[in-house]
Amino acid sequence: MSKLITVFGATGGQGGPVAQALLRSGFRVRAVTRSTESDKAKALKDAGADVVAGSVTNAESVRAAVTGVHGVYLVTLVSPDEEQVGKAASDECKKAGVQHVVFSGLDSAKDKIGKAVHHFDSKSAVEKYLDEIGVPNTSVRFPFYFENFIDFVQYSKQSDGSYSHTLPMNGPMDAMSVADGAPIVVEVLKNPDRYIGKKVGLSAGRLTIGEYTEVISKVTGKTVKYNQVSFEQYANQPNNPFAAEMSAMYEYYSKADTPYDEKFTRSINPDTLTFQQWAKQNKEKLLKKFAA
């Protein structure tokens, strides 16, 4: 019988592609989601997953979700208690005797540049905790998502009809489309002897923010300019409670020896999209950013 893998956040940006990729690869999947009646949940059911209601933030549902499975794909949501949630889920995996936890982890910004980035440092703490309590694990570390250029980057229309966006860096930054990490997770779960105890960094390539912006301009036909400011200026934005943390994140990307590996990523998933390929596929979504 094929191995049963629990996927948390199975209808989310990371978990959804992972669940589908595991099913295509012959694994059985227990898909954990808050809403079992959503279109994405129904699609997983149709593909053969056992879709169950639950959340990584609820200890009882975590316990039920990891009982009797071979492996777990563990994703923690960005929140003030992310570290505690991740450690509690790790404890449940330990108690259940899970043989391989693949965790969506990150490097510690505080360790690398001396500045806290909560969602990086929380995930890093969970990585360390999994090792400390002896859970066989692999951490898969995603870089900046291409999708962030749609979901989070803000574009302001200028008086000359062009658009601009503001970020505090212009050095090369690793990034990728989140869905392209799914085949790597499958590879890791297929080969535990090769990957348990490893931290695996993913990337589709490194461009400067200016180069990412040039691609967006070329694909959309809009004149989009990049306004670079200092880390301090970005951190001190008024009415933005996340500005300081985001500034520290970009500083980490700029200054740290980041753990991302395009060569490895493409060796496992040769179909990993470049930013230009991704932008062309998502042209209509990008254009909606300029419709207002």
C-alpha positions in Angstrom: 0.0 0.0 0.0 1.2 3.5 -0.8 2.4 5.8 2.0 -0.1 8.1 3.6 1.0 11.7 3.9 -0.8 14.5 5.9 -0.8 17.9 4.2 -1.6 20.9 6.3 -3.0 23.9 4.6 -4.0 21.6 1.8 -6.0 24.3 -0.1 -3.4 27.0 0.4 -0.7 28.3 -1.9 1.9 25.8 -0.8 -0.2 22.9 0.5 -2.5 22.7 -2.5 0.1 22.1 -5.1 1.9 19.7 -2.8 -1.2 17.7 -2.1 -2.0 17.4 -5.9 1.6 16.5 -6.7 1.7 13.8 -4.1 -1.5 12.3 -5.4 -0.1 12.3 -9.0 3.0 10.5 -7.6 1.0 7.7 -6.1 0.9 8.8 -2.4 -2.2 8.7 -0.4 -3.0 12.1 1.0 -4.9 13.3 4.1 -5.7 16.9 3.2 -6.3 19.1 6.2 -8.2 22.3 5.5 -10.5 24.7 7.4 -13.2 24.4 4.7 -13.9 21.0 3.4 -16.6 22.3 1.0 -14.5 24.9 -0.9 -13.9 24.4 -4.6 -10.2 23.5 -3.9 -11.2 21.0 -1.3 -13.7 19.4 -3.7 -11.0 19.2 -6.3 -8.7 17.3 -3.9 -11.5 14.9 -3.1 -12.1 14.3 -6.8 -8.4 13.6 -7.2 -8.5 11.0 -4.4 -7.5 12.8 -1.3 -9.1 12.2 2.1 -10.1 15.7 2.9 -10.6 16.4 6.7 -11.5 19.5 8.6 -8.8 20.9 10.8 -6.1 23.5 11.3 -2.5 23.4 12.4 -3.5 25.9 15.1 -5.8 23.4 16.8 -3.9 20.7 18.8 -6.8 18.2 18.8 -7.2 18.4 15.0 -3.4 18.1 14.5 -3.4 15.0 16.7 -6.1 13.4 14.7 -4.5 14.4 11.4 -1.1 12.9 12.1 -2.2 9.7 13.7 -1.4 6.7 11.6 0.4 8.5 8.8 3.9 7.9 7.4 4.7 11.5 6.7 3.6 15.1 7.2 3.9 18.3 5.1 3.8 20.9 7.8 3.0 24.6 7.0 2.6 27.2 9.7 0.8 30.4 9.0 2.4 33.8 9.7 1.0 34.9 13.1 2.2 36.1 16.5 2.2 32.6 17.9 3.6 30.8 14.8 6.6 29.4 16.8 4.3 27.9 19.5 1.9 26.5 16.9 4.8 24.9 15.0 6.3 23.4 18.1 3.0 22.0 19.3 2.4 20.4 15.9 6.0 19.0 16.1 5.2 17.4 19.5 2.1 15.7 18.0 4.2 14.3 15.2 6.7 13.0 17.7 4.0 11.3 19.8 2.4 9.8 16.7 5.7 8.3 15.5 5.6 10.1 12.2 8.6 8.9 10.1 9.2 12.0 8.0 8.1 15.6 8.6 8.7 18.0 5.7 8.5 21.4 7.2 8.1 24.7 5.3 10.9 26.4 7.0 13.1 29.5 6.7 16.5 30.7 7.8 16.8 32.9 10.9 17.2 36.6 9.9 18.1 37.4 13.5 21.0 35.0 13.5 22.3 36.3 10.1 21.9 40.0 10.3 21.0 40.7 13.9 17.5 42.0 13.1 14.3 40.1 13.8 12.0 39.0 11.0 9.2 37.3 12.9 8.0 34.8 10.3 11.6 33.9 9.4 12.8 33.5 13.0 9.7 31.6 14.1 10.1 29.1 11.3 13.8 28.7 12.1 12.9 28.0 15.7 10.6 25.3 14.6 13.3 23.8 12.4 15.6 23.6 15.4 12.9 22.2 17.7 12.2 19.4 15.3 15.8 18.4 15.4 16.0 18.8 19.2 13.1 16.4 19.9 14.3 13.9 17.4 11.6 14.0 14.7 13.0 12.8 11.4 12.6 15.9 9.3 13.6 17.9 6.2 13.1 21.7 6.0 12.1 23.0 2.5 12.9 26.7 2.4 11.0 28.8 -0.2 12.4 32.1 -1.3 10.4 35.3 -2.1 7.3 34.3 -4.1 6.7 35.6 -7.6 3.1 35.9 -6.4 4.1 38.6 -4.0 4.4 41.0 -7.0 0.6 40.6 -7.3 -0.5 40.0 -3.7 1.6 42.5 -1.8 3.6 44.9 -3.9 1.7 48.2 -4.4 1.9 50.2 -7.6 1.2 53.9 -7.5 0.0 55.8 -10.6 2.1 58.8 -11.4 1.1 62.1 -13.1 2.8 61.0 -16.3 0.7 57.8 -16.5 3.5 55.6 -15.4 3.5 53.4 -12.2 6.0 53.1 -9.4 6.5 50.8 -6.5 8.8 51.3 -3.5 11.1 48.8 -1.9 14.4 49.2 0.1 16.8 47.1 -2.0 18.1 46.4 -5.5 20.5 43.6 -5.0 19.8 40.2 -6.5 17.0 38.4 -4.7 16.0 34.7 -5.1 12.4 34.1 -6.0 10.1 31.5 -7.5 6.5 30.6 -8.1 5.2 28.9 -5.0 3.6 26.0 -7.0 7.0 25.0 -8.4 8.2 23.8 -5.0 5.7 20.9 -5.0 7.8 18.5 -7.0 10.7 19.1 -4.7 8.5 18.1 -1.7 7.5 14.9 -3.5 11.2 14.2 -4.2 12.1 14.7 -0.5 9.3 12.4 0.7 10.3 9.7 -1.9 13.9 9.7 -0.7 14.0 10.0 3.1 17.5 8.5 3.4 18.8 11.3 1.1 17.0 14.2 2.7 16.2 13.6 6.4 18.3 16.0 8.4 18.7 18.4 5.5 17.7 22.0 4.9 16.8 22.4 1.2 16.7 25.9 -0.3 14.7 26.6 -3.4 15.0 29.2 -6.1 14.0 29.9 -9.7 16.7 32.4 -10.1 18.1 35.8 -8.9 17.2 39.1 -10.3 17.5 42.6 -8.9 14.2 44.4 -8.0 14.9 46.7 -11.0 15.1 43.6 -13.3 11.9 42.1 -11.9 10.3 45.5 -12.5 11.5 45.6 -16.1 10.0 42.2 -16.8 6.6 43.4 -15.4 6.8 46.5 -17.6 7.6 44.4 -20.7 4.9 41.8 -20.1 2.1 44.2 -19.2 3.0 47.1 -21.6 2.8 49.5 -18.7 5.7 51.8 -17.7 6.6 50.6 -14.2 9.4 52.2 -12.3 11.2 51.1 -9.2 11.7 53.6 -6.4 14.5 52.5 -4.1 14.6 53.9 -0.6 16.8 53.1 2.4 16.0 50.4 4.8 15.4 53.1 7.4 13.0 55.0 5.2 11.0 51.9 4.4 10.9 50.8 8.1 9.5 54.2 9.1 6.5 54.3 6.8 3.5 55.8 8.5 0.4 53.7 8.9 2.1 50.5 8.1 2.5 48.3 11.2 4.5 45.7 9.2 7.0 48.2 7.6 9.9 47.6 10.1 9.7 43.8 9.8 9.4 43.9 6.0 12.4 46.3 5.9 14.4 43.8 7.9 13.3 41.0 5.6 14.6 42.9 2.5 17.8 43.7 4.4 18.2 40.0 5.1 17.8 39.3 1.4 20.3 42.0 0.6 23.0 41.2 3.2 22.8 37.6 4.3 24.4 34.5 2.7 20.9 33.2 1.8 20.4 29.4 1.5 18.6 29.2 -1.8 19.7 27.0 -4.7 18.5 27.4 -8.2 20.7 24.6 -9.6 19.2 22.0 -7.1 15.7 23.2 -7.7 15.9 22.9 -11.5 17.7 19.5 -11.2 14.5 18.2 -9.5 11.9 20.3 -11.3 13.3 21.3 -14.7 9.9 22.9 -15.5 10.4 25.6 -12.8 9.2 28.8 -14.3 11.5 31.8 -14.8 10.1 35.2 -13.7 9.4 36.1 -17.3 7.5 32.9 -18.0 5.5 33.3 -14.8 4.7 36.9 -15.6 3.4 36.0 -19.1 1.2 33.3 -17.5 -0.1 35.8 -15.0 -0.4 38.8 -17.3 -4.1 39.4 -16.6 -3.6 39.3 -12.9 -0.7 41.8 -13.1 -2.8 44.1 -15.3 -5.5 44.2 -12.7 -2.9 45.8 -10.3 -2.9 48.8 -12.7 -6.6 49.0 -13.3 -7.5 51.3 -10.4 
